[in-house]
């Protein structure tokens, strides 16, 4: 059977209808225009979260994005940011930092840059500080997230790391095993 150009066009037309976007989430009712970021003042500021403090091998506090919890056993060797190697099948005698907030901020800055570098868009954002600097909250948790979500804290994009998964579980009702959650 020969696959013709007409057949290919019909298949493509049929499949492509499934990828139509649903439109904007929110509409400004008086104007019936979708809400959008105001980029007339330049780059949209991004504010990043902190993390819980975990002691390193020297007893120093480290702002932590990912915690390896006391009592956990891994079946592979684990190398920590400070160079410590935890051998496979070792039960952790305390909490350890696996990824630091500093490392998470680098990942966030790279992601923000990727979005801002889209050639066909005027959208631009940049990491300009922390949630702590804007609100006084050092680590957004399930206990204080209501001071971030649904509250006007100023212009910008607020990146909440939810380092222990408590916000996903206790605020949104989503399993902490979820990769992430985003609200407009």
PyMOL commands that set and color helices and strands:
alter all, ss='L'
color gray80, all
select helices_A, chain A and resi 5-19+101-116+131-135+145-147+166-172
alter helices_A, ss='H'
color red, helices_A
select strands_A, chain A and resi 27-28+33-34+44-48+52-55+61-68+78-79+85-86+96-100+125-130+157-159
alter strands_A, ss='S'
color yellow, strands_A
deselect
rebuild
show_as cartoon
